[in-house]
Amino acid sequence: MLRRAVLASSLLLTAGAQTTAPTDVPTYTVEGKLVMPVNYREWIYLTSGIDMTYTQPTSATAAPAAHSIFDNVFVNPSAYRSFLQTGTWPDKTMLVLEVRTAENPVSINKSGHTQSTSVRNVEVHLKDKNEWAFYVGGKPGGAAASRVPQTASCYTCHQAHGAVDTTFVQFYPTLLPLATEKKTLSKEYLSETPAPEATK
C-alpha cells in the first residue's frame, strides 16, 4: 500500500513537472498583451549603452540632456544558448531593454556616472511564430505591455540596420564576434559596416 502511494505521488510530481511552462518564454493576456517577465534581471546580460540615439543630432537636439540615460539589454537564457550554437535567434527569443537614469555624484564616486536604482522604462523585442514584435508600456509584475503597430519606424530601422535577424547584435560585444565567425551577419549590416575579424 505504501509503495503504491509513493509511486502515485511520484507520477503526480512528474506530470506536474512536464506541464510546467518554461519561465523564459513569452506569455500573453487574453487581450493579446505581453505579460512582462518579472525575473528578466536573472537572464543573460548582453550590454549597456549610454545616451544612444539612432538619428543624427540637429541644432534643436544638440543641447545635452539634463540627465544621461543607460540602456541595459537582457535576453532569455534559452535563446542565448541557441544563439551560441547557431549565431542567430530562435523562436521565442525575448530581448528586454531596461532604461535607467544616470546619476552623479553618488556615495564616494566623484566622476563618471552610476545608474539610478529606479527603472525608468522597460521594453521588449520578441520573436514569436518567427515574427518579431516590439512591446511597450508594461511593468514587470504589473501592467501587461502593448504591441507596437507594425507601421512604427522601429521595425523598418531594425530591418535596415540589424546585424543579425533584424536585431542590433552589433551592440552586443560578446555576440558580434560569434555571429561573424558563424557568418550570420545580415547583408544590410555588412553593406554599411565592414565585418569585424572573427575570433580565433
Order of alpha helices (4+ residues) and beta strands (2+ residues): alpha-beta-beta-alpha-beta-beta-beta-beta-alpha-alpha-alpha
